[in-house]
Amino acid sequence: MTIITAHCRCILQSVASLILLLLFVQVGAAQPSDAAQPPDTCSGCHADRSKMLRFGFPHLSVTAEEATRQSGMNAACSDCHLGDPTNPGRTAAHRGMGRLLLVRKKGMLAESVQREAPLKLTGNPMTRIQHQIVRDGKVVIDPNVTLILYQDKRRDNLSQDFGVMEKTCGACHAKEFSEFTQSTMGRNAKQSRYQSWTDQQRGPHNCGAWFNGNYERISTNTAVPFSREQSALNQRSCNTCHVGCLDCHYDPQPTDPANPKRGIHTFNRVPKPESCYGGGRGQICHAGPEERRRGAGYFGGSYANPEGMEPDIHQAKKVGCLDCHENSGSKSGLGHGMIKRQGRCDRCHERQVASHKLTLHKTLSCEACHIQNISGYQGTFWGPGKLAGSNTPFFKYKEYYGIMKEPILIRDQNGRWIPVKPFPMAVLNQKESALKPGLHWRWPKELPDLQRTDDAYGYVGLFDGLPENNRALAWIQMDKVSHKYGKSRPCASCHELPDGEQRQHVEWDFTDAGALPFSGSHVVVAGKKGLSIRDMKSEKIDVLDGYRLSSLAPWFYLKDRWQIEGDFSLPSIKEQEFYSRAKGDVAKARQARVVH
């Protein structure tokens, strides 16, 4: 038993008092009192609806509590919006704030304005977020705005503003911000690799060349005048698809009294699939590549061209993008914003994938059979035209929209059969090209799934024979078709033609600039001697003043030039009698391990 004397107790009490004093000082230093906090004038105005009404901006009324509930973040206004909340002056308090940017149709120039009406947040899911103005006493959609960008974009080139991101999102989410800046999305690491129309590593691309930083090499090989101003305009057009933090996580919604989390400050910790498609601000981000370029989109419907295409079965079943594509939330060691381009079917369909590996069709990818009705671009041509009201030698005449019933199957770099949508492309007025005719892969097979896309192109050549805009660099775009999974295609779609030939008749409608709308068609043929696009034809084309037929339809003069050599035929049926019996009997085909 320990005996504590009065003297000892006195010493212990003194030590305890000293410890408490030190703790008090430390806690007080780490957490200053409310009186020491700088005043925040934001709520003084914005939380007072009557005051905001007098100012003429009732739609900008919001309380701190509402913002916290909607965003799920306990942040001060200036943590996200910047500005100077300590200044009571209205102009001074807003100085340096991040602003909503409106991209004007003319010149694709971004500006911020005093918003006299609330944003439109309902309607067509592709374009539900639109800027509104007051005209003749009525609130209407601003006809001069082509796109809304958030505050984490630059006004000069419409690309990411990492300085604003670091001050706002990065101040609380430093690790995520740092990882995002190193991600493929954050660095624009895919499209920026297409450094010219004749790039030896990547080849010409449907989306165009990356104009930023490559002006000299592009202009030097262009046979018509091409200024730095025109180059900057083309690059701004590209940059509207490249994302910042808010494009993925910010999700403004109409206020709902029954759901306090819905409102103008709504954020999603896990991005919704809609955010991958532009988040309601237009057909941007992945909506373009998936619905138009590849032509087998996840959403379909109003996002598709033509409109009304069936969605991917996974979208109909509410399976999101990040459920299939491994990411930083998949416990796979990936950093923030790093998403594997190759989805994995075996995570949900383990039995089917294992069974497929034992079948006669084991060298086919899942999507080779399970994707049909490929829409979007069926031809694209880069020629002289007007972009955002200005002349440019590189306007993308892309609205040749139609449907290819089944994709063409080709072997990828590992011998696996994958689906592609071949369509004719050209860029006009090119001086030289050292590209070799034939099939090329844009990315080496050694790249990991995080970085590789299994996209190909067929370089055709450099051609004259047009009345103007000669030296047309022609290629066949062959991106891998990736989404719109559904029922498998019929056996006959691959095996009915002799010698393993594949043939697709494609009808399309032209609705772009330069001519009145017209309809046409072509035939895609893949066989033992090569892959070609033949018999391009249309009804009479009425070209508009200021345009040339060769700019928007060089195929009219080049005819059947789009062809490359190689064996693109499918394997021949060795047991024709068994095929005839099994093609209409799925149970028999499964029993014989023809299909899974």
Phi, psi and omega in degrees: 000133182269132179256123180254119180279167178299324180296318179296318180299323179296317179296316180298319179297322179294317179297316180299318179297320180295318179297315179299320179297317180296318178299318180298317180296317182293315180296319179297325180288324183282329184231086181298154181292164180302328182295334181276346180290140176293145181294145179246109184273356183300307184293334180302329177257307189290337177275353181256097185298323180296321178293317179295329177294319178295325179288341181096014181229058181297334181288351177259016177281132177196142176265161178298324180294318178297316180298320180293316180296319183288318184276334185076013182236134179268069184242151174285159182306313185288344176297326181258322187263350184063212186084189181234091184288350180275348184265122182286345180287134185299314181291315182293324181295329182269355182294132180083006179289150168287142186232151169294132182253131177255121179268116182283146178298323179275115177083352184049047180259140183262141176212159173248145182224164171286117186278109184277354178218156180291159173295145172279128186235021181224171176108210180311123184301335181284330185227040185284341180257109182221152178279136180242150177229167176259121180227123182054039177079003181242145176275120183226162175293135179291113184286349184264359182257128179263338185197146172257131173243152180270178191290347181269027175240154180274143179286328187286319184233002176069008179271185184296141174253091185291336177296314178293318179302316183293323180287332185257272181301319183293339180294326178259331185242059187298318181296314181296320179297314181299317180293322180297321181296342179260358183280165177301318179293315183295330182262001186050043194285346178271297187294331181291351179279348178272085194275351174195174178289340183243029182302126186292328182276319189250338181078182177284153186227151179303321181286350179101180176278161174273104189286329183295123179080358183236022185301314186298312184291329179284312183293325181298328182262009179260128188278356178236162181302138179215108187271167176294327178294319177294321178298316180296323178295315177300321181291322177300322178299321178292319190292343182297342180268353189262132203262155167241187182302315188290332179299327183267323191255339182272132187217071183300137184228157171297142179297137181230110181303332181280347181223096185295350179277350181266135178166189184292344181255018182291131175236153175240124178296315174259119183303138176284155177306325180299330180293331177291342182253023177102353175062028178090010182254008179137179182274070184237182182057232186281351178298319180294303180300321186278313185279327186256305187288307178283322173085011178226073190282164181284320184269318186062216177057230183288344178281339190274160173228113358295157180293156174091009178292150179295142177281168170300141181300331179291325177293319179297331179267009177066031172271123185273167181304314185283353173287331182257325184263115182301143187208189183295341178267004184267006183057038181249007178084006180281146178282171183297131180083359178265116187231129179291132183286334180267117176283162180242119179281330188289349178294329178247332186243051185300316182295316182294320180294318179296319179293321181299325181294346181259002186263172177296335183260026186297340180270006176266138172289159181303316185288345178299327179259330193262014177234130178222172177055073184271118186254202178082210183301133169240012177175144178210137184220128179263113181212179180301138180184198180243125176245120180053037176087359182242147178291142176208145174284352184235074170261138184267103174277095192247345189276058166260080188264134179194193185227127169261121189301310176231147178288160172276138180260132175227159177278133177277189186292344178255010178085006180272139179280126180232156180270140176224162176243091179289132173213154187284142177220156175201150168238134189265162174064045175257136185282310187219160173205130177258009180293147182265129179302143178128187182278135178226148175255135187286331184227135183295148184293343181287343180295142177290167183303331181298332188246341191263140165240139182272060181256142181234169169210154177249110179284130184259308180154184181245122193233146167257195178102005176260154178294335173204177180060037181289179188061059178275118178274113188250141174210167176252118178285131181219067175286147176292131176282130194240330187235200184059048175295147178193208179296152183288152178289155180289153180303321184297335182294342177251328196245008183274330182279149181290154174061025177069019181290144174246138183213129179228125174269124186241127174252144184214164176235132176266126181225021185268187180292161171098341182202159171293152181305140176213161182246153180199189182199166171204174181235131175259126181234128177234119183213197185294333185261354179153185177237132184215159174241116191239166169054043175289126182206161180206171170288177183304136181256121177260101183282137181278159180302139178090358180239161176240142179300324181295335181289316187260343181217062179299339178299335180300329180259326185277344175055239188264035182288341186280089178206143177229154181274161179136167178264106180248020181278157175273156178302141180284152177286123181274327180244083186297324182294316179294321178301317181298325180282322189274337188295338178254008184228095184297321181299317180293320179295322178291319180298324179273005180057039171280317176230166181276000000 
